[in-house]
Amino acid sequence: MREKARIARTMRVNQVSIACVNKAKTSLGPSLSELTAALQKCYDKCFLPVWGYPVKLYNRKPRPGDWQFIYFEDADTADAEGYHDLTHRGQPISKVFVKTSLDDDVPVSVTASHELFEMVIDPIANLWAEANGRSSYAYETCDPVEEDTFMVSGLQMSNFVYPSWFEPYRHPKGTKFDHLGKLKKPFSMTSGGYVIIKRDGHVVQRFGSLAKKKRFAKEDRRDHRSEFRKPNGKYANPKKTRAAIRARLQPGS
């Protein structure tokens, strides 16, 4: 327990470097340098003061040991099999599918900020917040408010929840539960959001509205973080997962 606490404190102090690489043919909208600068500004101004975990984004080939943030054309592009994964070195990698986002009328900056925020807090989608003796909520910082956005440097960014959202007790009056101040209590969501809940070993999804549920059903979520949470999902068997990742990402594969 002491070692885990020490690691947590270290993560909140030490800066993580994240390489941003564009492999998509479709335009991001802004240039890669403009998008990276806006994401860094949004992170430093809005996300960092609330969550901690400083990061530094850069637009070059990844250095050994750094995290990766890759823009792909769509989910069918070679090697673009999911939103989140681990490299063969065991480092977090986040994937943004440009054409898929734009086809869904979602600006790339919204998808990118969503993935950045969630990757930093829970890189391999394995954290849960206990609400009561039976139910736990996935540590997803954007899903509950994922269709609400705000502007930074002329680009839309994803709304996100605060740490208080994951704390199932009565909070003082005026407590904020998300960046835009739309939510009033822990584990709530806006009409365009959804949550992942584990109850008695079963993982289910709940939606902020029927319209959101219908939109969600039309999306291809086979490799999304929400699938990782399920008992038979991507990280259900860590040994097999690590072996598969190593095999897929070995040079020449």
C-alpha atoms as one frame of an Amber mdcrd trajectory, in Angstrom:
protein
   0.000   0.000   0.000   2.817   2.417   0.848   4.490   1.654  -2.485   1.247
   2.325  -4.407   0.840   5.641  -2.599   4.405   6.616  -3.423   3.888   5.821
  -7.103   0.687   7.859  -7.180   2.431  10.880  -5.695   5.262  10.522  -8.196
   2.845  10.434 -11.121   1.275  13.689  -9.981   4.668  15.419  -9.960   6.645
  13.942 -12.843   5.764  15.113 -16.343   4.789  12.509 -18.935   5.942  13.178
 -22.507   3.494  12.224 -25.262   4.450  12.058 -28.938   1.734  13.201 -31.372
   1.923  11.652 -34.853  -0.480  12.134 -37.758  -0.883   9.119 -40.072  -4.303
  10.163 -41.405  -4.872  11.291 -44.997  -8.011  13.272 -44.127  -7.383  16.790
 -42.835  -7.489  17.229 -39.067  -9.108  20.629 -39.628  -6.309  22.629 -38.019
  -2.710  21.654 -38.700  -1.114  19.091 -36.393   0.978  21.799 -34.743  -2.106
  23.974 -34.165  -4.102  21.074 -32.757  -1.276  19.949 -30.470  -0.789  23.496
 -29.189  -4.517  23.849 -28.477  -4.631  20.487 -26.692  -1.631  21.470 -24.559
  -3.218  24.816 -23.698  -6.527  23.165 -22.819  -4.809  20.544 -20.706  -2.632
  23.022 -18.815  -5.351  25.622 -18.283  -8.391  23.414 -17.589  -7.488  19.802
 -16.853  -4.172  19.989 -15.013  -5.319  22.296 -12.168  -8.102  19.843 -11.336
  -6.524  16.443 -11.917  -2.779  16.973 -11.728  -0.560  14.712 -13.861   1.437
  17.182 -15.998   2.057  16.151 -19.614   4.108  17.559 -22.485   2.848  16.993
 -26.024   5.312  17.116 -28.931   5.103  16.509 -32.697   7.961  14.168 -33.484
   8.763  10.488 -33.692   8.216   8.937 -30.225  11.243   8.701 -27.992  11.779
   5.420 -26.114   9.702   5.396 -22.960   7.324   8.161 -24.074   3.587   7.713
 -24.516   2.058   7.973 -27.989  -0.946   9.820 -29.437  -1.591   8.733 -33.022
  -4.087  10.038 -35.576  -5.261   7.330 -37.995  -7.561   7.594 -41.007 -10.215
   5.233 -39.633 -10.664   1.987 -37.727  -9.868  -0.095 -40.817  -6.378   1.376
 -41.246  -3.609  -1.145 -40.699  -2.550  -1.366 -37.044  -5.407   0.929 -35.956
  -7.287  -1.698 -34.004  -8.421   0.285 -30.979  -8.655   3.539 -29.140  -6.281
   2.555 -26.363  -3.553  -0.013 -26.122  -0.045  -0.659 -24.895   3.011  -0.630
 -27.118   5.443  -3.540 -27.149   7.438  -1.527 -24.592   4.401  -1.464 -22.295
   3.767   2.274 -22.758   0.279   3.773 -23.253  -0.814   4.642 -26.767  -3.986
   6.519 -27.726  -5.538   6.388 -31.197  -7.819   8.930 -32.825  -9.697   7.935
 -35.980  -9.990  11.106 -38.052 -12.406  10.123 -40.841 -14.630   8.222 -38.416
 -14.908  11.263 -36.147 -15.695  13.633 -38.996 -18.240  11.225 -40.503 -20.014
  11.341 -37.137 -19.917  15.173 -37.208 -17.495  15.220 -34.264 -14.519  17.608
 -34.646 -11.161  15.870 -34.378 -10.241  18.202 -31.508 -13.181  16.880 -29.454
 -12.209  13.251 -30.004  -8.548  14.062 -29.360  -9.158  15.928 -26.091 -11.524
  13.159 -24.945  -8.902  10.478 -25.547  -6.080  12.562 -24.062  -7.940  13.241
 -20.804  -8.994   9.625 -20.371  -5.625   8.129 -21.308  -3.794  10.216 -18.710
  -6.080   9.285 -15.810  -6.605   5.601 -16.655  -4.250   4.477 -19.461  -5.410
   0.865 -19.798  -9.020   1.266 -18.660  -8.819  -0.848 -15.514  -9.820   1.570
 -12.722 -13.219   1.620 -10.991 -14.791   3.922  -8.391 -16.938   2.119  -5.835
 -20.351   3.723  -5.418 -21.714   1.225  -2.905 -21.237  -2.394  -1.916 -22.589
  -3.675  -5.214 -21.801  -1.098  -7.879 -18.656   0.515  -9.271 -18.301   3.119
 -12.011 -15.588   3.071 -14.653 -12.927   5.771 -14.303 -13.834   7.501 -17.569
 -13.431  11.253 -17.297 -15.312  12.277 -20.457 -17.987   9.657 -21.168 -20.614
  11.092 -18.764 -20.473  14.464 -20.559 -18.942  13.469 -23.882 -21.271  15.501
 -26.140 -20.723  18.776 -24.269 -17.855  20.940 -25.478 -16.065  24.249 -24.836
 -13.691  26.370 -26.905  -9.924  26.714 -26.599  -7.925  28.576 -29.245 -10.901
  28.441 -31.606 -11.263  24.645 -31.341 -13.914  22.591 -29.572 -12.725  20.478
 -26.627 -14.514  17.750 -24.718 -16.103  18.483 -21.368 -14.791  16.289 -18.530
 -15.768  15.340 -14.999 -13.917  16.331 -11.837 -12.535  13.954  -9.162 -15.601
  14.808  -7.046 -17.723  12.962  -9.612 -16.186   9.680  -8.429 -16.744  10.390
  -4.710 -20.085   8.918  -3.473 -20.693  11.152  -0.480 -22.485  14.438   0.193
 -20.414  17.349  -1.053 -20.495  20.985   0.092 -22.880  23.310  -1.705 -21.324
  24.723  -4.855 -19.069  21.704  -5.546 -18.356  21.284  -9.263 -18.613  17.808
 -10.761 -17.593  18.680 -14.327 -15.714  21.458 -16.081 -18.805  23.161 -17.502
 -20.775  22.869 -14.265 -23.660  20.920 -15.799 -23.759  18.059 -13.269 -25.069
  18.330  -9.710 -23.991  15.070  -8.074 -21.561  12.125  -8.352 -22.144   9.462
 -11.007 -24.637  11.613 -12.930 -24.500  12.419 -16.655 -25.809  14.872 -19.212
 -28.308  13.865 -21.909 -25.459  13.202 -24.334 -23.369  11.123 -21.933 -23.186
   7.563 -20.719 -21.605   5.606 -17.876 -20.144   2.137 -17.505 -21.200   0.303
 -14.351 -19.982  -2.974 -12.875 -22.633  -4.551 -10.657 -22.191  -7.992  -9.113
 -19.554  -8.816 -11.703 -21.652  -7.735 -14.701 -20.655  -4.699 -16.774 -23.480
  -2.600 -18.223 -23.897   0.808 -19.807 -26.434   3.472 -18.910 -27.271   6.478
 -21.050 -28.280  10.056 -20.352 -31.173   9.840 -22.795 -32.924   7.475 -25.187
 -31.559   9.486 -28.102 -28.012   8.934 -26.811 -28.655   5.197 -26.470 -29.805
   5.033 -30.092 -26.777   6.989 -31.338 -24.451   4.809 -29.284 -25.974   1.629
 -30.749 -25.071   2.763 -34.264 -21.390   3.266 -33.426 -18.732   0.631 -33.923
 -17.356   0.237 -30.382 -15.593  -3.092 -30.818 -12.207  -1.625 -29.887 -13.340
   1.273 -27.723 -12.334   1.611 -24.082 -15.898   0.718 -23.067 -15.304  -2.785
 -24.423 -12.126  -3.204 -22.367 -14.192  -3.066 -19.173 -16.251  -6.134 -19.965
 -15.289  -9.521 -18.426 -14.575 -10.940 -21.891 -13.064  -7.696 -23.166  -9.597
  -6.841 -24.350  -7.955  -6.875 -20.928  -9.870  -9.829 -19.477  -6.730 -11.993
 -19.691  -3.653  -9.766 -19.096  -1.125 -12.475 -20.025  -2.762 -13.166 -23.388
  -3.224  -9.456 -24.007   0.417  -8.617 -23.396   1.517 -11.491 -25.647  -0.834
 -10.364 -28.421   0.378  -6.773 -28.182   4.018  -7.829 -28.328   3.369 -10.053
 -31.348   1.430  -7.358 -33.206   3.873  -4.535 -32.529   7.186  -6.306 -33.042
   9.293  -4.664 -35.767   8.361  -6.043 -39.165   4.950  -7.283 -38.044
